[in-house]
Structures are given as C-alpha cells and as structure tokens.
Amino acid sequence: MSEVFTVTSQSPCVQGHFPGAPIAPGAYLLGMIHKTFIERFPESVLTQFGKVKFQGAVLPGDEVRIVWDESRWPKGKVQLLVAGECRLTASFTAQPNA
C-alpha cells in the first residue's frame, strides 16, 4: 500500500537547503514517513528506523510515493519512490500503542 506527498519549493525545509540547488533534507523525508505511519497505523507506535539508505535526491516539485511492506509486522520496510525510482529505503520496528 502507498501514500503520496509532494515537496514544494515553498516548504520551510528546503529554504536554504541548499541555496541555488534545493533538496529535501533526510530528516524531513523521515518525518513524512513517520507522519504517514501515524495516520496509517493509528493503533501502533513507530519505535525505530533501521538501515536507512538514501539512494538519490528528492527535489522541490517531486511527487513522492511511500510504499510500505508490512508483511513481517511488527517489523517492516518502507521505500520512497519518485517517478518509480527509489530514493530512500528503510526498515522499521513498531509496537502496539499503549
């Protein structure tokens, strides 16, 4: 299953990161994954990311698709795709929301 978001050139995270050649910071991308996790799995808490690999830049204007693999729940994997190309992969661990 997947969700989609777009990084805008007006997003505060890309202002000054980097002047003349803006990109979405890794912390912003992980934050978007976390935000989507909370919406998608309201009964769970994301306890950690593991093995995060950045495989390419996400630029302002890019439509980013978040693809979840939860087949080994409570462990899983997530990918960020731009135009079908992987830009980030990460593993994660979740636990039930107390």
trRosetta pair geometry for C-beta under 8 A, 3 or more apart (Angstrom, degrees):
i j d omega theta_ij theta_ji phi_ij phi_ji
1 40 7.6 154 106 -147 130 130
1 67 7.8 159 83 -146 32 54
1 68 5.5 -13 64 48 79 109
2 65 5.1 11 176 179 135 97
2 66 5.7 161 -156 79 73 53
2 67 4.7 -25 -95 -93 108 63
2 68 6.9 -178 -86 8 51 76
3 36 5.0 -170 56 -145 151 131
3 39 7.9 86 -93 81 161 128
3 40 7.1 -123 -34 -66 133 122
3 65 7.4 161 81 -156 34 55
3 66 4.7 -5 56 50 84 110
4 63 6.0 0 -170 179 112 96
4 64 6.8 153 -154 80 59 48
4 65 5.2 -25 -97 -100 82 65
4 66 7.3 -160 -76 13 31 76
5 32 5.7 -131 49 -161 157 133
5 36 7.7 -126 -28 -65 125 123
5 63 7.8 172 91 -155 28 56
5 64 5.4 -18 65 61 75 100
5 66 7.4 32 7 -20 97 108
6 61 7.2 -21 -173 -159 104 22
6 62 6.9 175 -145 89 66 42
6 63 5.1 -32 -93 -101 89 63
6 64 7.0 162 -95 13 32 79
7 11 5.9 -74 -166 5 70 151
7 13 7.9 -82 -147 73 105 118
7 14 6.7 104 170 -45 111 135
7 24 4.6 -91 -125 -70 156 130
7 28 7.8 84 -117 130 116 135
7 58 5.8 113 -7 144 151 107
7 59 7.1 171 80 107 130 26
7 60 5.4 -111 118 -111 96 44
7 61 7.1 -34 79 18 78 27
7 62 5.5 16 35 53 106 87
7 64 6.6 57 -21 -16 95 121
8 11 4.9 130 62 -31 76 90
8 14 7.9 -156 91 24 47 135
8 60 6.1 21 161 -154 21 94
8 61 7.4 68 -122 -66 41 46
9 14 6.4 -97 -143 91 41 142
9 22 6.7 114 -134 70 79 154
9 60 3.8 78 -78 176 69 151
9 61 6.7 13 -40 -41 94 85
11 14 5.1 71 73 10 96 100
11 15 7.5 -155 96 -19 50 84
11 24 7.6 13 84 -109 148 92
11 28 7.6 91 148 -155 136 149
11 60 7.2 -167 25 -111 105 98
12 15 5.5 -48 -152 17 43 118
13 17 6.5 -47 156 36 58 145
13 24 6.3 40 114 -143 123 69
13 25 5.6 -123 177 23 106 104
13 27 7.9 -154 -143 81 122 90
13 28 4.1 79 -168 -86 160 143
14 17 5.5 -113 -144 61 36 98
14 22 4.3 66 176 -179 106 124
14 23 6.9 -172 -128 75 97 18
14 24 6.0 -48 -77 -88 102 55
14 25 7.7 -165 -85 -13 54 81
14 28 8.0 -43 -51 -7 72 172
14 60 5.4 124 164 -67 173 109
15 22 7.6 -8 -80 -118 23 131
16 19 6.1 -8 -126 -54 46 86
17 22 6.2 67 82 -142 61 76
17 23 6.5 -94 131 60 88 65
17 24 7.9 59 107 -130 126 16
17 25 5.4 -50 173 -53 155 103
18 21 5.2 -4 79 71 104 83
18 22 6.3 -172 46 -97 47 39
18 23 6.7 15 9 16 87 90
19 22 7.7 21 -98 -67 19 79
22 59 7.1 107 96 -151 75 72
22 60 5.4 27 97 -17 124 118
23 57 4.6 -79 -133 -159 129 114
23 58 6.5 107 -171 66 81 53
23 59 5.9 -55 -113 -95 65 60
24 28 5.2 -115 -179 81 90 131
24 29 5.8 101 128 -56 117 95
24 57 7.6 138 36 -177 74 72
24 58 4.1 -34 39 89 122 107
24 59 7.2 -138 -9 -78 88 12
24 60 7.5 142 -52 -63 86 56
24 62 7.6 -102 -10 47 128 124
25 28 4.7 99 63 2 82 103
25 29 7.2 -150 99 -4 46 85
26 29 5.6 -55 -149 37 37 111
26 30 6.3 32 156 -14 70 105
26 52 7.7 102 -173 149 122 135
26 54 5.9 -75 -101 -76 117 135
26 88 7.7 147 -132 -108 84 135
27 30 5.9 -55 -146 41 31 108
27 31 6.2 38 151 -24 63 108
28 31 5.4 -56 -150 36 30 117
28 32 6.5 32 152 -21 65 101
29 32 5.7 -49 -150 32 33 111
29 33 6.7 35 149 -18 63 101
29 58 6.2 130 -85 21 124 148
29 64 7.7 -135 -129 -163 96 163
29 80 6.2 -52 -167 -52 119 165
29 87 7.9 -123 -138 114 152 114
29 88 5.8 141 149 -23 144 165
30 33 5.5 -49 -151 34 37 114
30 34 6.4 39 150 -20 66 104
30 49 6.4 -60 -144 -49 120 163
30 52 7.1 -18 -89 -127 120 148
30 90 7.5 88 -111 -50 92 167
31 34 5.5 -52 -147 36 33 112
31 35 6.2 36 153 -21 66 104
32 35 5.6 -48 -142 36 33 113
32 36 6.3 31 157 -16 64 107
32 64 7.4 59 120 93 156 142
32 66 7.3 -154 129 -66 101 132
33 36 5.9 -60 -150 40 28 109
33 37 6.2 37 150 -27 64 106
33 49 7.9 79 96 -94 141 126
33 66 6.3 162 -109 -130 72 131
33 78 5.7 113 -147 127 125 156
33 80 7.4 -93 -71 -62 109 107
33 90 7.1 47 -175 50 173 140
34 37 5.4 -50 -148 30 32 117
34 38 6.7 35 154 -21 64 100
34 46 5.8 -138 -128 57 79 151
35 38 5.9 -53 -156 30 31 111
35 39 6.8 23 150 -11 63 107
36 39 5.7 -57 -150 41 36 110
36 40 5.8 28 155 -16 71 114
36 66 5.4 101 99 69 170 168
37 40 5.9 -64 -139 44 26 106
37 41 5.8 -31 180 34 67 108
37 44 7.8 -84 166 91 96 105
37 46 4.8 35 133 -48 157 132
37 92 7.5 -126 -106 162 145 167
37 94 7.6 -162 -173 -94 123 121
38 41 7.3 -72 -119 61 14 69
38 42 6.8 51 173 -99 56 60
38 46 7.6 -84 -59 -2 71 110
39 42 7.1 -5 -152 -62 19 89
40 68 7.2 174 152 -43 164 159
41 44 4.2 -28 148 42 117 113
41 46 7.9 110 69 -54 129 86
41 94 6.5 -34 131 -147 157 156
42 97 7.3 -39 150 -15 51 154
43 96 6.5 -34 151 -144 86 74
43 97 5.4 -140 -179 18 37 111
44 74 7.3 -179 -141 -136 133 103
44 94 4.4 23 170 173 130 125
44 95 6.6 153 -155 77 84 27
44 96 6.1 -67 -106 -111 67 31
44 97 5.7 -130 -92 -33 10 86
45 94 6.4 154 75 -158 41 74
45 95 5.6 -20 57 62 94 79
45 96 7.6 21 12 107 87 18
45 97 5.3 122 -37 -93 90 69
45 98 7.7 -14 -16 -2 136 78
46 49 7.7 23 165 -55 115 73
46 92 5.8 -38 -150 -175 102 129
46 93 7.7 115 -163 78 57 45
46 94 5.5 -43 -100 -99 48 83
47 93 5.0 -49 62 98 104 94
47 94 6.3 153 3 -120 88 24
47 95 5.4 47 -39 0 129 104
48 92 6.7 173 91 -151 50 61
48 93 5.0 15 51 42 91 104
49 52 5.4 30 149 -57 123 113
49 90 5.0 -27 -161 180 106 131
49 91 7.2 128 -169 77 55 52
49 92 5.5 -32 -107 -98 55 82
50 90 7.1 132 64 -175 40 79
50 91 4.4 -34 71 75 93 104
50 92 6.9 170 19 -86 78 29
50 93 7.0 49 -9 -16 117 98
51 89 7.5 -33 126 115 94 92
51 90 6.4 155 87 -144 66 50
51 91 4.8 44 47 12 110 107
52 88 7.0 -12 -168 -169 85 100
52 89 7.5 172 -148 90 41 49
52 90 4.3 1 -103 -104 72 105
53 88 6.9 162 84 -153 53 52
53 89 5.0 1 53 55 101 90
53 90 7.2 -177 20 -73 62 59
54 87 7.2 -14 -159 160 65 67
54 88 5.5 -18 -110 -102 56 85
55 86 5.3 23 68 114 148 90
55 87 5.7 -160 66 -152 84 23
55 88 6.4 -168 18 -74 85 31
55 89 6.8 44 -19 -2 124 91
56 82 7.4 -122 99 38 123 123
56 85 6.6 -7 41 133 159 117
56 86 7.5 123 19 102 113 52
56 87 4.5 -90 67 -122 91 75
57 87 7.1 -71 76 -148 15 117
58 62 5.2 -136 -165 66 74 151
58 64 6.0 11 -140 -83 131 127
58 80 6.9 -43 -73 141 133 138
58 82 6.2 173 -115 -55 79 140
58 87 5.4 97 -62 156 90 159
58 88 7.8 -35 -36 -20 120 114
59 62 5.1 109 59 -29 66 114
62 82 4.8 -27 -169 -133 122 128
62 83 7.9 -92 -146 -17 91 92
63 82 7.0 137 71 -135 52 72
63 83 7.8 97 59 -53 90 66
64 80 5.3 -16 -169 -166 111 102
64 81 7.1 141 -160 69 57 43
64 82 5.8 -35 -100 -80 66 84
64 87 7.4 -75 -127 42 103 139
65 80 7.2 144 72 -158 47 49
65 81 4.5 -23 61 62 101 99
65 82 7.7 172 16 -77 79 34
66 78 6.4 -13 -169 -170 91 108
66 79 7.5 156 -155 80 44 49
66 80 6.1 -22 -98 -100 63 68
67 78 6.9 152 79 -158 51 56
67 79 4.6 -12 57 58 103 98
67 80 7.9 -179 18 -82 79 21
67 81 6.1 38 -11 -7 118 117
68 76 6.4 1 -171 165 87 137
68 77 7.7 147 -161 85 45 52
68 78 5.6 -18 -105 -105 61 83
69 72 7.8 26 134 14 92 87
69 76 5.7 170 89 -167 61 86
69 77 4.4 3 54 57 114 93
69 78 7.3 -156 23 -72 73 38
69 79 7.9 50 -11 -8 102 97
70 73 4.9 28 172 -65 89 102
70 76 4.5 -23 -105 -107 56 135
71 76 7.5 121 29 -118 51 83
72 75 4.9 -30 111 75 104 93
72 76 6.4 171 60 -85 79 52
73 76 6.2 12 -87 -58 62 105
73 94 7.1 -33 -151 53 82 119
74 93 6.2 53 126 -165 94 65
74 94 4.5 -129 -170 68 94 78
74 95 6.0 56 -176 -83 155 45
75 91 6.7 -4 -176 -179 97 105
75 92 7.1 165 -156 87 54 48
75 93 5.4 -23 -102 -102 73 71
75 94 7.7 -174 -80 19 26 74
76 91 7.1 164 91 -158 37 62
76 92 5.4 -16 65 60 84 91
76 94 7.1 14 10 -4 112 111
77 89 6.8 -8 -174 -171 106 92
77 90 7.0 164 -154 88 62 42
77 91 5.3 -39 -98 -103 73 63
77 92 7.3 158 -97 15 24 78
78 89 7.4 162 85 -153 49 48
78 90 5.4 -12 58 62 92 89
78 91 8.0 153 17 -106 73 18
78 92 6.2 27 -5 -7 112 122
79 86 5.5 -63 -165 -128 118 102
79 88 6.8 158 -157 86 48 59
79 89 5.2 -14 -103 -101 79 74
80 86 7.2 103 74 -157 53 58
80 87 4.9 -57 98 64 102 97
80 88 4.1 30 30 45 113 100
80 89 8.0 -137 21 -64 69 39
81 84 5.9 -3 178 -127 121 14
81 85 6.4 143 -156 65 75 31
81 86 5.8 -42 -97 -91 74 48
81 87 6.8 153 -113 7 21 87
82 85 5.7 -31 68 62 72 88
82 87 5.3 44 2 -31 107 130
86 89 6.2 9 -179 -50 128 98
